[in-house]
Amino acid sequence: MGSYALFLIALFLCKFLAVAILDPLDFLALQSIRKSLHDLPGSNFFASWDFTSDPCNFAGVYCDSDKVIALNLGDPRAGSPGLTGRIDPAIGKLSALAELSIVPGRIYGSLPQSVSQLKDLRFLAISRNFISGDIPATLGQLRSLKTLDLSYNLLTGEIPRSIGTLPELTNVILCHNHLSGSVPPFLSQVLTRVDLKHNALTGSLASDSLPPSLQSLSLAWNQLTGPVDRLLSRLDQLNYLDLSLNQFTGPIPSQLFSFPITNLQLERNLFTGSVQPADQVTISTIDLSHNRLWGQISPMLSTVQNLYLNNNRFNGQVPASFVDRLLSGSIQILYLQHNYLTGIEIKPTAEIPVSSSLCLQYNCMVPPVQTPCPLKAGNEKTRPTAQCNEWKG
């Protein structure tokens, strides 16, 4: 039976049952979408998609009058097998669509260019599938878009600069793809979350490339370079920051430690300079390990519960405030290994709480207490004297 015949049947039934008649273009678009997608074994999402009945009663289809305004494809319950197939370009015919989501599954192929025709689209989330190819630059035409989530796919190419111009954008989640090129500047003044981790992004970040409204920023596991101190100094609303496993350089701004951050991940970069917070730090976890930071350890960091300063170039004595908080159990992790520290005032008989971890090995001192260290710290307890003398010199 042809599409038009099915539509006539549905039209007759809708009139007979006195229900709203779906716009013909939307009806035909839903048919095309259905033909290109299938339930994975164990899924029965499409069981209700009987085109002899009202499509506005289909699972995942939401209508306003005669138009489809939201399309949530697949069963959102945890553990659902999801869908497979391709996204049909006919999806661009759903002219009133404001929300499009597809649950994790095995959707493959490219994101249709026709999605850019959905001028009212505010929410686009197609995560944890196998979408490949480039992100269409024409998505920059979706001026009402608030959330863009294409994470955990197989996307390649650059992030279109046009996406950065979207004025209403609040969430950009493109993590775990194969994206390359630079991070475009984002102009939206309501942007709160940017997650681009686990890609192959390169280049540096301009000091005004992200707005002060940002609350969560993750750029980890890329190949980004250059200083970020001027950029970070502006982002005083941040509550989460992960720049780990890049090649960022330059100093870490002292203002950063007063921001309302709960987790600060800056490890495995090329940051240099001293670390001098102005006040006692209230961030619970800070990881600055595997950088090129130097100078004495600030006592202002002793209030951090989980502190990773290992594999840097810190020198001098460990402040007494660290010992007090460590012995009281306030510090859970204190990793200071692989630096140039010269002492810590802790008695060999001191009992460190079992809930706390301390590692001091491979510094310019003999550790006064023997504590278990991570396997990656190696077996050598003390740094060679020649290295310590060279560092002093």
Residue pairs with C-beta under 8 A, 6 or more apart in sequence:
3 28
3 31
6 31
6 51
6 52
7 24
7 27
7 28
7 51
9 52
10 22
10 27
10 51
10 52
10 53
10 54
10 55
11 21
13 52
13 53
13 54
14 20
14 21
14 22
14 54
15 21
17 54
19 54
19 56
20 54
20 56
20 63
20 65
20 66
21 66
22 54
22 55
22 56
22 63
22 66
22 67
22 68
23 66
23 67
25 93
25 95
26 55
26 66
26 67
26 68
26 93
26 94
26 95
26 96
27 51
27 55
28 90
28 93
29 68
29 90
29 91
29 93
29 94
30 49
30 51
30 55
30 58
30 61
30 68
30 94
31 51
32 88
32 90
33 71
33 73
33 87
33 88
33 90
33 91
34 46
34 49
34 51
35 88
36 85
36 86
36 87
36 88
37 46
37 73
37 83
37 84
37 85
37 86
37 87
37 88
37 107
38 46
38 83
38 84
38 85
39 45
39 46
39 81
39 83
39 84
40 81
40 82
40 83
40 84
40 105
40 106
41 81
42 81
43 74
43 75
43 80
43 81
43 82
43 83
45 59
45 60
45 73
45 74
45 75
45 80
45 83
46 59
47 59
48 57
48 58
48 59
49 55
49 58
49 59
55 61
55 63
55 68
56 62
56 63
56 68
59 75
60 71
60 72
60 73
60 74
61 68
61 70
61 71
62 68
62 69
62 70
62 71
62 72
62 99
63 69
64 96
67 94
67 95
67 96
68 94
68 96
68 97
69 96
69 97
69 98
69 99
69 120
70 97
70 98
70 99
70 100
71 91
71 94
71 97
71 99
71 100
71 101
72 99
72 101
72 102
72 103
73 83
73 101
73 102
73 103
74 80
74 82
74 83
74 102
74 103
74 104
74 105
75 82
75 103
76 103
80 103
81 105
82 103
82 104
82 105
82 106
82 107
82 129
83 102
83 103
83 105
83 106
83 107
84 105
84 106
84 107
84 108
85 107
85 108
86 107
86 108
86 109
87 102
87 107
87 109
87 111
87 112
87 126
88 112
89 112
89 113
89 114
90 114
91 97
91 100
91 112
91 114
91 115
91 118
92 112
92 113
92 114
92 115
92 116
92 117
92 118
93 114
93 117
94 118
95 117
95 118
95 119
95 120
96 120
97 118
97 120
97 121
98 120
98 121
98 122
98 123
98 144
99 121
99 122
99 123
100 115
100 118
100 121
100 123
100 124
100 125
100 126
101 123
101 124
101 125
101 126
102 125
102 126
102 127
102 129
104 127
104 128
104 129
104 152
105 128
105 129
106 129
106 130
107 126
107 129
107 130
107 131
108 129
108 130
108 131
108 132
109 131
109 132
109 133
110 131
110 132
110 133
110 134
111 126
111 131
111 133
111 135
111 136
111 150
113 136
113 138
115 121
115 124
115 136
115 139
115 142
116 136
116 138
116 139
116 141
116 142
118 142
119 141
119 142
119 143
119 144
120 144
121 142
121 144
121 145
122 144
122 145
122 146
122 147
122 168
123 145
123 146
123 147
124 139
124 142
124 145
124 147
124 148
124 149
124 150
125 147
125 149
126 149
126 150
126 153
127 149
127 150
127 151
127 152
127 153
127 173
128 151
128 152
128 153
129 152
129 153
130 153
130 154
131 150
131 153
131 154
131 155
132 153
132 154
132 155
132 156
133 155
133 156
133 157
134 155
134 156
134 157
134 158
135 150
135 155
135 157
135 159
135 160
135 163
135 174
135 179
136 160
137 160
137 161
137 162
138 162
139 145
139 148
139 160
139 162
139 163
140 160
140 161
140 162
140 163
140 165
140 166
141 162
142 166
143 166
143 167
143 168
144 168
145 166
145 168
145 169
146 168
146 169
146 170
146 171
147 169
147 170
147 171
147 173
148 163
148 169
148 171
148 172
148 173
148 174
149 171
149 173
149 174
150 173
150 174
150 177
151 173
151 174
151 175
151 176
151 177
151 195
152 175
152 176
152 177
153 176
153 177
154 177
154 178
155 174
155 177
155 178
155 179
156 177
156 178
156 179
156 180
157 179
157 180
157 181
158 179
158 180
158 181
158 182
159 174
159 179
159 181
159 183
159 184
159 196
159 201
160 184
161 184
161 185
163 169
163 172
163 184
164 184
164 185
164 186
164 187
165 187
166 187
166 188
167 187
167 188
168 188
168 190
169 186
169 188
169 190
169 191
170 188
170 190
170 191
170 192
170 193
171 191
171 192
171 193
172 186
172 191
172 193
172 194
172 195
172 196
173 193
173 195
174 195
174 196
174 199
175 195
175 196
175 197
175 198
175 199
175 218
176 197
176 198
176 199
177 198
177 199
178 199
178 200
179 196
179 199
179 200
179 201
180 199
180 200
180 201
180 202
181 201
181 202
181 203
182 201
182 202
182 203
182 204
183 196
183 201
183 203
183 205
183 209
183 219
183 224
184 209
185 206
185 208
185 209
185 210
186 194
186 209
186 210
186 211
187 211
188 211
188 213
189 211
189 213
190 211
190 213
191 210
191 211
191 213
191 214
192 213
192 214
192 215
192 216
193 214
193 215
193 216
193 217
194 210
194 214
194 216
194 217
194 218
194 219
195 216
195 217
195 218
196 218
196 219
196 222
197 218
197 219
197 220
197 221
197 222
197 242
198 220
198 221
198 222
199 221
199 222
200 222
200 223
201 219
201 222
201 223
201 224
202 222
202 223
202 224
202 225
203 224
203 225
203 226
204 224
204 225
204 226
204 227
205 224
205 226
205 228
205 231
206 231
207 230
207 231
207 234
208 231
208 234
209 231
210 217
210 231
210 234
210 235
212 234
212 235
212 236
212 237
213 237
214 235
214 237
214 238
215 237
215 238
215 239
215 240
216 238
216 239
216 240
216 241
217 235
217 238
217 240
217 241
217 242
217 243
218 240
218 241
218 242
219 242
219 243
219 246
220 242
220 243
220 244
220 245
220 246
220 265
221 244
221 245
221 246
222 245
222 246
223 246
223 247
224 243
224 246
224 247
224 248
225 246
225 247
225 248
225 249
226 248
226 249
226 250
227 248
227 249
227 250
227 251
228 243
228 248
228 250
229 250
229 251
229 252
229 253
232 238
232 241
232 252
232 253
232 255
232 256
233 253
233 255
233 256
235 259
236 255
236 259
237 259
237 260
238 256
238 259
238 260
238 261
239 259
239 260
239 261
239 262
240 261
240 262
240 263
241 256
241 261
241 263
241 264
241 265
241 266
242 263
242 265
243 265
243 266
243 269
244 265
244 266
244 267
244 268
244 269
244 287
245 267
245 268
245 269
246 268
246 269
247 269
247 270
248 266
248 269
248 270
248 271
249 269
249 270
249 271
249 272
250 271
250 272
250 273
251 271
251 272
251 273
251 274
252 266
252 271
252 273
252 275
252 288
252 293
254 275
254 276
254 277
254 278
255 278
256 264
257 264
257 277
257 278
257 279
257 281
257 283
257 300
258 277
258 278
258 279
258 281
261 283
262 283
262 284
262 285
263 283
263 284
263 285
264 283
264 285
264 286
264 287
265 285
265 287
266 286
266 287
266 288
266 291
267 287
267 288
267 289
267 290
267 291
267 308
268 289
268 290
268 291
269 290
269 291
270 291
270 292
271 288
271 291
271 292
271 293
272 291
272 292
272 293
272 294
273 293
273 294
273 295
274 293
274 294
274 295
274 296
275 288
275 293
275 295
275 297
275 298
275 301
276 295
276 298
276 300
277 298
277 300
277 301
278 300
279 300
280 300
280 302
280 303
281 300
281 301
281 303
281 304
282 303
283 304
284 304
284 305
284 306
285 304
285 305
285 306
285 307
286 301
286 304
286 306
286 307
286 308
287 306
287 308
288 308
288 309
288 312
289 308
289 309
289 310
289 311
289 312
289 335
290 310
290 311
290 312
291 311
291 312
292 312
292 313
293 309
293 312
293 313
293 314
294 312
294 313
294 314
294 315
295 314
295 315
295 316
296 314
296 315
296 316
296 317
297 309
297 314
297 316
297 318
297 319
297 322
297 336
297 341
298 319
299 319
299 320
299 321
299 322
301 307
301 309
301 322
302 319
302 321
302 322
302 324
302 325
302 331
303 325
303 330
304 331
305 330
305 331
305 332
305 333
306 331
306 332
306 333
307 331
307 333
307 334
307 335
308 333
308 335
309 335
309 336
309 339
310 335
310 336
310 337
310 338
310 339
310 359
310 377
311 337
311 338
311 339
312 338
312 339
313 339
313 340
313 391
314 336
314 339
314 340
314 341
315 339
315 340
315 341
315 342
315 364
315 391
316 341
316 342
317 341
317 342
317 343
317 344
317 345
318 336
318 341
318 343
318 344
318 345
320 345
322 331
322 334
322 344
323 344
323 345
323 346
323 350
325 331
326 334
326 346
326 352
326 356
326 358
327 346
327 350
327 351
327 352
327 353
328 353
329 353
329 355
329 356
331 356
332 355
332 356
332 357
333 356
333 357
334 356
334 357
334 358
334 359
335 357
335 358
335 359
335 374
336 358
336 359
336 360
336 363
337 359
337 360
337 361
337 362
337 363
337 373
337 374
337 377
338 361
338 362
338 363
338 377
339 362
339 363
340 363
340 364
340 383
340 387
340 388
340 391
341 360
341 363
341 364
341 365
342 363
342 364
342 365
342 388
343 365
344 360
344 365
344 368
346 368
346 369
347 368
347 369
348 368
348 369
350 369
352 358
352 369
352 371
357 371
357 372
358 369
358 371
359 371
359 372
359 373
359 374
359 377
360 367
360 368
360 369
360 371
361 367
361 373
361 377
361 378
361 380
361 381
361 382
362 377
362 378
362 380
362 381
362 382
362 383
363 382
363 383
364 382
364 383
364 387
364 388
364 391
365 382
366 381
366 382
367 381
367 382
